[in-house]
Amino acid sequence: MEILTSKKNDITIIAINGSLDSSTARDFASVIEQCITNGELRFIIDASGLKFISSAGLSSFVAPAKKIQAQGGKLLFVAMNERIERIFKMAGFYNTIFRVCDSEETALKELG
């Protein structure tokens, strides 16, 4: 798995490429926790390169999202492929626990 971070204005974009599972979830959690520690509270998770996600991978989003929301921030997902979208829906995460936007542009406007 590869995790790339970038910034647009005050918004942190985290792109995940590959699989997010029990062997890689800690890597993702470490990256987002460091961003939160640095005071970053508006996030876009770019899932366009996410090929597989396990329950451990899904879980790795929950604690950071709660922390972000508790501090008045927001975490949005963009560019999910059908397989990842289906997993999020089956887990009850799709547009319930996590907001999923159609595009990065839409997410940027929402985080505005």
DSSP file (Angstrom, degrees, kcal/mol; ACC not computed):
  #  RESIDUE AA STRUCTURE BP1 BP2  ACC     N-H-->O    O-->H-N    N-H-->O    O-->H-N    TCO  KAPPA ALPHA  PHI   PSI    X-CA   Y-CA   Z-CA
    1    1 A M              0   0    0      0, 0.0     2,-0.4     0, 0.0    17,-0.2   0.000 360.0 360.0 360.0 144.2    0.0    0.0    0.0
    2    2 A E  E     -A   17   0A   0     15,-2.8    15,-3.0     2,-0.0     2,-0.5  -0.983 360.0-162.4-123.7 135.4    1.1    3.5   -0.7
    3    3 A I  E     -A   16   0A   0     -2,-0.4     2,-0.4    13,-0.2    13,-0.2  -0.978   8.0-173.7-120.3 122.5   -0.2    6.6    1.1
    4    4 A L  E     -A   15   0A   0     11,-2.5    11,-3.2    -2,-0.5     2,-0.4  -0.953   4.2-163.4-117.0 132.9    0.3   10.0   -0.5
    5    5 A T  E     +A   14   0A   0     -2,-0.4     2,-0.3     9,-0.2     9,-0.2  -0.916  15.3 161.4-115.5 144.5   -0.6   13.3    1.2
    6    6 A S  E     -A   13   0A   0      7,-2.2     7,-3.1    -2,-0.4     2,-0.4  -0.928  26.3-128.4-147.6 170.6   -1.1   16.7   -0.4
    7    7 A K  E     -A   12   0A   0     -2,-0.3     2,-0.4     5,-0.2     5,-0.2  -0.970  13.5-174.3-128.2 141.5   -2.7   20.0    0.6
    8    8 A K  E >  S-A   11   0A   0      3,-2.4     3,-2.0    -2,-0.4     2,-0.3  -0.944  76.6 -47.1-130.4 111.2   -5.2   22.2   -1.2
    9    9 A N  T 3  S-     0   0    0     -2,-0.4     0, 0.0     1,-0.3     0, 0.0  -0.503 123.6 -25.9  59.0-124.9   -5.6   25.4    0.8
   10   10 A D  T 3  S+     0   0    0     -2,-0.3     2,-0.5    -3,-0.1    32,-0.4   0.151 116.5 106.3-100.4  19.1   -6.2   24.1    4.4
   11   11 A I  E <   -A    8   0A   0     -3,-2.0    -3,-2.4    30,-0.1     2,-0.5  -0.862  61.1-145.0-106.2 128.7   -7.5   20.8    3.2
   12   12 A T  E     -Ab   7  43A   0     30,-2.9    32,-2.5    -2,-0.5     2,-0.5  -0.795  10.8-159.5 -93.0 127.3   -5.4   17.6    3.5
   13   13 A I  E     -Ab   6  44A   0     -7,-3.1    -7,-2.2    -2,-0.5     2,-0.6  -0.933   4.7-168.4-108.8 124.3   -5.9   15.1    0.8
   14   14 A I  E     -Ab   5  45A   0     30,-3.0    32,-2.5    -2,-0.5     2,-0.5  -0.954   3.7-163.4-114.9 115.8   -4.8   11.5    1.6
   15   15 A A  E     -Ab   4  46A   0    -11,-3.2   -11,-2.5    -2,-0.6     2,-0.5  -0.862   3.4-158.9-100.5 128.6   -4.7    9.2   -1.4
   16   16 A I  E     -A    3   0A   0     30,-2.0    33,-0.5    -2,-0.5     2,-0.5  -0.932   8.2-173.0-109.9 123.8   -4.6    5.5   -0.7
   17   17 A N  E     +Ab   2  49A   0    -15,-3.0   -15,-2.8    -2,-0.5     2,-0.4  -0.971  53.8   2.9-119.1 126.1   -3.2    3.1   -3.3
   18   18 A G  E    S- b   0  50A   0     31,-2.9    33,-3.0    -2,-0.5    34,-1.1  -0.829 106.3 -16.4 108.7-145.6   -3.4   -0.6   -3.0
   19   19 A S  E     - b   0  52A   0     -2,-0.4     2,-0.6    32,-0.2    34,-0.2  -0.819  42.9-157.4-106.8 139.9   -5.0   -2.6   -0.2
   20   20 A L  E     + b   0  53A   0     32,-2.7    34,-2.2    -2,-0.4    37,-0.4  -0.926  43.7 127.0-114.8 104.1   -6.0   -1.4    3.3
   21   21 A D  S >> S-     0   0    0     -2,-0.6     4,-2.5    32,-0.2     3,-1.4  -0.641  75.6 -61.3-141.5-165.8   -6.1   -4.4    5.5
   22   22 A S  T 34 S+     0   0    0      1,-0.3     4,-0.3    -2,-0.2    -2,-0.0   0.779 130.7  50.8 -61.3 -26.8   -4.8   -5.7    8.9
   23   23 A S  T 34 S+     0   0    0      1,-0.1    -1,-0.3     2,-0.1     4,-0.1   0.640 123.4  27.9 -85.8 -13.3   -1.2   -5.4    7.7
   24   24 A T  T <> S+     0   0    0     -3,-1.4     4,-1.7     2,-0.1     3,-0.5   0.521  93.0  90.1-122.4 -10.6   -1.5   -1.8    6.4
   25   25 A A  H  X S+     0   0    0     -4,-2.5     4,-2.7     1,-0.3     5,-0.2   0.864  86.6  55.7 -59.7 -37.4   -4.2   -0.2    8.6
   26   26 A R  H  > S+     0   0    0     -4,-0.3     4,-2.5     1,-0.2    -1,-0.3   0.873 103.6  55.2 -63.6 -36.2   -1.7    0.9   11.2
   27   27 A D  H  > S+     0   0    0     -3,-0.5     4,-1.9     2,-0.2    -1,-0.2   0.937 111.0  44.0 -61.7 -46.4    0.3    2.8    8.4
   28   28 A F  H  X S+     0   0    0     -4,-1.7     4,-2.5     1,-0.2     5,-0.3   0.946 113.1  51.3 -62.6 -47.8   -2.8    4.7    7.4
   29   29 A A  H  X S+     0   0    0     -4,-2.7     4,-2.4     1,-0.2     5,-0.2   0.881 108.9  52.2 -57.7 -39.3   -3.8    5.4   11.1
   30   30 A S  H  X S+     0   0    0     -4,-2.5     4,-2.0     2,-0.2    -1,-0.2   0.908 109.9  48.6 -63.8 -42.9   -0.3    6.7   11.7
   31   31 A V  H  X S+     0   0    0     -4,-1.9     4,-1.8     2,-0.2    -2,-0.2   0.944 115.6  41.8 -63.7 -49.3   -0.4    9.1    8.8
   32   32 A I  H  X S+     0   0    0     -4,-2.5     4,-2.4     1,-0.2    -2,-0.2   0.876 112.4  54.3 -71.2 -35.3   -3.8   10.5    9.7
   33   33 A E  H  X S+     0   0    0     -4,-2.4     4,-2.6    -5,-0.3    -1,-0.2   0.898 107.5  51.2 -62.8 -39.4   -3.0   10.7   13.4
   34   34 A Q  H  X S+     0   0    0     -4,-2.0     4,-1.7     2,-0.2    -1,-0.2   0.902 109.4  50.5 -64.0 -40.1    0.1   12.7   12.6
   35   35 A C  H  <>S+     0   0    0     -4,-1.8     5,-2.4     2,-0.2    -2,-0.2   0.919 111.3  47.9 -62.4 -43.7   -2.0   15.1   10.5
   36   36 A I  H ><5S+     0   0    0     -4,-2.4     3,-2.0     1,-0.2    -2,-0.2   0.918 109.1  53.6 -63.6 -43.3   -4.5   15.6   13.3
   37   37 A T  H 3<5S+     0   0    0     -4,-2.6    -1,-0.2     1,-0.3    -2,-0.2   0.843 104.3  56.7 -58.3 -34.2   -1.7   16.2   15.8
   38   38 A N  T 3<5S-     0   0    0     -4,-1.7    -1,-0.3    -5,-0.2    -2,-0.2   0.414 126.7-102.1 -79.0   2.3   -0.4   18.9   13.4
   39   39 A G  T < 5S+     0   0    0     -3,-2.0     2,-0.4     1,-0.3    -3,-0.2   0.547  72.5 146.1  91.6   7.6   -3.8   20.6   13.7
   40   40 A E      < +     0   0    0     -5,-2.4    -1,-0.3    -6,-0.2    -2,-0.1  -0.667  11.0 162.0 -81.1 129.5   -5.2   19.5   10.4
   41   41 A L        +     0   0    0     -2,-0.4    33,-2.3   -31,-0.3     2,-0.5   0.401  50.3  74.8-130.7  -1.1   -9.0   18.9   10.6
   42   42 A R  E     + c   0  74A   0    -32,-0.4   -30,-2.9    31,-0.2     2,-0.4  -0.966  61.9 175.0-120.6 119.3  -10.3   18.9    7.1
   43   43 A F  E     -bc  12  75A   0     31,-2.8    33,-2.4    -2,-0.5     2,-0.4  -0.929  26.5-165.2-129.7 144.5   -9.6   15.8    5.1
   44   44 A I  E     -bc  13  76A   0    -32,-2.5   -30,-3.0    -2,-0.4     2,-0.7  -0.999  15.3-153.8-120.2 125.2  -10.4   14.3    1.7
   45   45 A I  E     -bc  14  77A   0     31,-3.4    33,-2.4    -2,-0.4     2,-0.9  -0.893   9.1-151.9 -98.0 112.4   -9.7   10.6    1.4
   46   46 A D  E     +bc  15  78A   0    -32,-2.5   -30,-2.0    -2,-0.7     3,-0.4  -0.760  18.2 176.9 -86.7 107.0   -9.0    9.8   -2.3
   47   47 A A  E >   +     0   0A   0     31,-2.8     3,-1.4    -2,-0.9    34,-0.5   0.224  46.4 109.8 -96.2  13.5  -10.0    6.2   -2.7
   48   48 A S  E 3  S+     0   0A   0      1,-0.3    -1,-0.2    30,-0.2   -31,-0.1   0.811  85.9  39.7 -62.1 -29.4   -9.4    6.0   -6.4
   49   49 A G  E 3  S+b   17   0A   0    -33,-0.5   -31,-2.9    -3,-0.4     2,-0.6   0.386  85.6 115.8 -99.5   3.2   -6.4    3.8   -6.0
   50   50 A L  E <   +b   18   0A   0     -3,-1.4    31,-0.3   -33,-0.3    34,-0.2  -0.637  34.7 173.2 -77.7 115.8   -7.9    1.7   -3.2
   51   51 A K  E     +     0   0A   0    -33,-3.0     2,-0.3    -2,-0.6   -32,-0.2   0.764  63.2   8.6 -95.0 -29.5   -8.2   -1.9   -4.6
   52   52 A F  E     -b   19   0A   0    -34,-1.1   -32,-2.7    31,-0.0     2,-0.4  -0.993  56.4-170.7-152.8 144.3   -9.2   -3.8   -1.5
   53   53 A I  E     -b   20   0A   0     -2,-0.3   -32,-0.2   -34,-0.2     2,-0.1  -0.987   7.9-163.1-140.3 132.3  -10.4   -3.0    2.1
   54   54 A S     >  -     0   0    0    -34,-2.2     4,-2.5    -2,-0.4     5,-0.2  -0.405  43.3 -92.9 -99.1 179.6  -10.9   -5.4    4.9
   55   55 A S  H  > S+     0   0    0      1,-0.2     4,-2.5     2,-0.2     5,-0.1   0.868 129.3  53.9 -62.6 -35.0  -12.8   -4.9    8.2
   56   56 A A  H  > S+     0   0    0      2,-0.2     4,-1.4     1,-0.2    -1,-0.2   0.890 108.2  50.0 -64.6 -38.5   -9.5   -3.8    9.8
   57   57 A G  H  4 S+     0   0    0    -37,-0.4     4,-0.4     2,-0.2    -2,-0.2   0.921 110.8  48.2 -64.8 -44.6   -9.1   -1.2    7.0
   58   58 A L  H >X S+     0   0    0     -4,-2.5     3,-1.6     1,-0.2     4,-0.6   0.921 109.8  53.5 -59.8 -43.9  -12.6    0.1    7.6
   59   59 A S  H >X S+     0   0    0     -4,-2.5     4,-0.8     1,-0.3     3,-0.8   0.802  94.8  69.2 -62.0 -29.5  -12.0    0.3   11.3
   60   60 A S  H 3< S+     0   0    0     -4,-1.4    -1,-0.3     1,-0.2    -2,-0.2   0.663  98.8  51.4 -67.1 -13.7   -8.9    2.4   10.7
   61   61 A F  H <> S+     0   0    0     -3,-1.6     4,-2.0    -4,-0.4    -1,-0.2   0.731  96.6  69.9 -88.3 -25.0  -11.1    5.2    9.6
   62   62 A V  H <X S+     0   0    0     -3,-0.8     4,-2.4    -4,-0.6     5,-0.2   0.946  97.1  43.1 -67.0 -55.4  -13.4    5.3   12.6
   63   63 A A  H  X S+     0   0    0     -4,-0.8     4,-2.3     1,-0.2     5,-0.2   0.925 116.8  46.9 -61.2 -46.6  -11.3    6.6   15.5
   64   64 A P  H  > S+     0   0    0      0, 0.0     4,-2.8     0, 0.0    -1,-0.2   0.911 111.4  52.6 -61.4 -39.1   -9.7    9.3   13.4
   65   65 A A  H  X S+     0   0    0     -4,-2.0     4,-2.7     1,-0.2    -2,-0.2   0.913 109.8  48.3 -62.5 -42.0  -13.0   10.4   12.0
   66   66 A K  H  X S+     0   0    0     -4,-2.4     4,-2.4     2,-0.2    -1,-0.2   0.915 112.8  48.3 -63.3 -42.3  -14.5   10.7   15.6
   67   67 A K  H  X S+     0   0    0     -4,-2.3     4,-1.1    -5,-0.2    -2,-0.2   0.913 112.7  48.4 -63.9 -43.2  -11.5   12.7   16.7
   68   68 A I  H ><>S+     0   0    0     -4,-2.8     5,-3.1     1,-0.2     3,-0.5   0.934 113.7  46.2 -62.4 -47.5  -11.8   15.0   13.7
   69   69 A Q  H ><5S+     0   0    0     -4,-2.7     3,-1.8     1,-0.2    -2,-0.2   0.881 107.4  57.3 -64.9 -38.7  -15.5   15.5   14.2
   70   70 A A  H 3<5S+     0   0    0     -4,-2.4    -1,-0.2     1,-0.3    -2,-0.2   0.778 108.0  48.8 -62.6 -26.3  -15.1   16.1   17.9
   71   71 A Q  T <<5S-     0   0    0     -4,-1.1    -1,-0.3    -3,-0.5    -2,-0.2   0.264 126.9 -99.4 -97.8  10.8  -12.7   19.0   17.1
   72   72 A G  T < 5S+     0   0    0     -3,-1.8    -3,-0.2     1,-0.2    -2,-0.1   0.609  83.6 124.1  85.5  12.2  -15.1   20.5   14.5
   73   73 A G      < -     0   0    0     -5,-3.1     2,-0.3    -6,-0.2   -31,-0.2  -0.214  48.4-136.0 -95.0-171.9  -13.4   19.0   11.5
   74   74 A K  E     -c   42   0A   0    -33,-2.3   -31,-2.8    -3,-0.1     2,-0.4  -0.998   6.8-159.3-150.4 143.9  -14.6   16.9    8.6
   75   75 A L  E     -c   43   0A   0     -2,-0.3    24,-0.7   -33,-0.2     2,-0.3  -0.992  17.5-179.6-127.3 122.8  -13.5   13.8    6.7
   76   76 A L  E     -cd  44  99A   0    -33,-2.4   -31,-3.4    -2,-0.4     2,-0.3  -0.894  16.7-140.9-121.8 151.4  -14.9   13.1    3.2
   77   77 A F  E     -cd  45 100A   0     22,-2.5    24,-3.3    -2,-0.3     2,-0.3  -0.858  20.0-178.5-109.1 147.1  -14.3   10.3    0.8
   78   78 A V  E     +cd  46 101A   0    -33,-2.4   -31,-2.8    -2,-0.3   -30,-0.2  -0.957  53.1  21.6-137.7 159.3  -14.0   10.7   -3.0
   79   79 A A        +     0   0    0     22,-0.6     2,-0.3    -2,-0.3    -1,-0.1   0.824  66.2 174.2  60.3  42.8  -13.5    8.5   -6.1
   80   80 A M        -     0   0    0     21,-0.3    -1,-0.2    -3,-0.1   -32,-0.1  -0.616  26.6-132.2 -77.3 136.6  -14.5    5.1   -4.7
   81   81 A N     >  -     0   0    0    -34,-0.5     4,-2.7    -2,-0.3     5,-0.2  -0.394  32.2 -98.3 -78.0 169.5  -14.7    2.3   -7.2
   82   82 A E  H  > S+     0   0    0      1,-0.2     4,-2.4     2,-0.2     5,-0.2   0.863 121.7  52.8 -59.5 -38.9  -17.8    0.1   -7.2
   83   83 A R  H  > S+     0   0    0      2,-0.2     4,-1.8     1,-0.2    -1,-0.2   0.935 112.9  42.4 -64.5 -47.1  -16.2   -2.7   -5.2
   84   84 A I  H  > S+     0   0    0    -34,-0.2     4,-2.5     2,-0.2    -2,-0.2   0.899 113.6  53.3 -67.3 -40.7  -15.1   -0.3   -2.4
   85   85 A E  H  X S+     0   0    0     -4,-2.7     4,-2.4     1,-0.2    -2,-0.2   0.915 107.7  51.3 -58.7 -43.7  -18.4    1.5   -2.5
   86   86 A R  H  X S+     0   0    0     -4,-2.4     4,-2.6    -5,-0.2    -1,-0.2   0.895 109.7  49.6 -61.5 -41.7  -20.2   -1.8   -2.1
   87   87 A I  H  X S+     0   0    0     -4,-1.8     4,-2.0     2,-0.2     6,-0.2   0.919 110.6  49.8 -64.7 -43.7  -18.1   -2.7    0.9
   88   88 A F  H  X>S+     0   0    0     -4,-2.5     5,-2.7     1,-0.2     6,-1.2   0.901 112.5  48.2 -61.4 -40.5  -18.8    0.7    2.5
   89   89 A K  H ><5S+     0   0    0     -4,-2.4     3,-1.1     4,-0.2    -2,-0.2   0.924 110.4  50.2 -66.2 -44.2  -22.5    0.2    1.9
   90   90 A M  H 3<5S+     0   0    0     -4,-2.6    -1,-0.2     1,-0.3    -2,-0.2   0.852 111.2  49.7 -62.3 -34.3  -22.6   -3.4    3.3
   91   91 A A  H 3<5S-     0   0    0     -4,-2.0    -1,-0.3    -5,-0.2    -2,-0.2   0.570 115.0-118.3 -79.9  -9.2  -20.8   -2.1    6.4
   92   92 A G  T <<>S+     0   0    0     -3,-1.1     5,-0.5    -4,-0.5    -3,-0.2   0.688  85.8 112.0  79.5  18.5  -23.3    0.7    6.8
   93   93 A F  T > X +     0   0    0     -5,-2.7     5,-2.4    -6,-0.2     3,-1.5   0.711  38.0 108.4 -93.6 -24.2  -20.6    3.4    6.4
   94   94 A Y  B 3 5S-e   98   0B   0     -6,-1.2     5,-0.2     1,-0.3    -9,-0.0  -0.413 105.9 -24.1 -69.1 114.3  -21.6    4.8    3.0
   95   95 A N  T 3 5S+     0   0    0      3,-2.0    -1,-0.3    -2,-0.4     4,-0.2   0.727 133.8  72.9  54.5  26.1  -23.1    8.4    3.5
   96   96 A T  T < 5S+     0   0    0     -3,-1.5    -3,-0.2     2,-0.5    -1,-0.1   0.483 115.2   7.2-120.7 -75.3  -24.0    7.5    7.1
   97   97 A I  T   <S+     0   0    0     -5,-0.5     2,-0.4     1,-0.2    -3,-0.1   0.887 141.0  34.4 -74.6 -40.8  -20.9    7.4    9.1
   98   98 A F  B   <S-e   94   0B   0     -5,-2.4    -3,-2.0   -10,-0.1    -2,-0.5  -0.957  80.0-133.0-120.6 133.7  -18.7    8.7    6.3
   99   99 A R  E     -d   76   0A   0    -24,-0.7   -22,-2.5    -2,-0.4     2,-0.5  -0.700  20.2-159.5 -82.9 131.1  -19.8   11.2    3.6
  100  100 A V  E     -d   77   0A   0     -2,-0.4     2,-0.3   -24,-0.2   -22,-0.2  -0.962   5.4-161.5-115.8 123.7  -18.8   10.1    0.1
  101  101 A C  E     -d   78   0A   0    -24,-3.3   -22,-0.6    -2,-0.5   -21,-0.3  -0.710  23.6-128.1-103.1 154.9  -18.6   12.8   -2.6
  102  102 A D  S    S+     0   0    0     -2,-0.3     2,-0.3   -24,-0.2   -23,-0.2   0.826  87.3   7.2 -69.1 -32.6  -18.7   12.2   -6.4
  103  103 A S  S  > S-     0   0    0      1,-0.1     4,-2.1   -25,-0.1     5,-0.1  -0.952  70.7-111.2-148.0 163.4  -15.6   14.2   -7.0
  104  104 A E  H  > S+     0   0    0     -2,-0.3     4,-3.0     1,-0.2     5,-0.2   0.883 118.1  57.6 -62.1 -38.4  -12.7   16.0   -5.4
  105  105 A E  H  > S+     0   0    0      1,-0.2     4,-2.1     2,-0.2    -1,-0.2   0.918 106.8  47.4 -59.4 -44.8  -14.1   19.3   -6.6
  106  106 A T  H  > S+     0   0    0      2,-0.2     4,-2.3     1,-0.2    -1,-0.2   0.915 113.1  48.8 -62.4 -43.6  -17.4   18.6   -4.8
  107  107 A A  H  X S+     0   0    0     -4,-2.1     4,-2.3     2,-0.2     5,-0.2   0.907 109.3  52.1 -63.9 -42.4  -15.6   17.6   -1.6
  108  108 A L  H  X S+     0   0    0     -4,-3.0     4,-1.4     1,-0.2    -1,-0.2   0.904 110.6  48.4 -61.2 -41.3  -13.4   20.8   -1.8
  109  109 A K  H  < S+     0   0    0     -4,-2.1    -1,-0.2     2,-0.2    -2,-0.2   0.914 111.0  50.4 -64.1 -42.4  -16.6   22.9   -2.1
  110  110 A E  H  < S+     0   0    0     -4,-2.3    -2,-0.2     1,-0.2    -1,-0.2   0.865 116.0  40.9 -65.2 -35.5  -18.2   21.1    0.8
  111  111 A L  H  <        0   0    0     -4,-2.3    -1,-0.2    -5,-0.2    -2,-0.2   0.686 360.0 360.0 -82.2 -18.6  -15.2   21.7    3.0
  112  112 A G     <        0   0    0     -4,-1.4    -1,-0.2    -5,-0.2    -3,-0.1   0.285 360.0 360.0  -0.8 360.0  -14.8   25.2    1.6
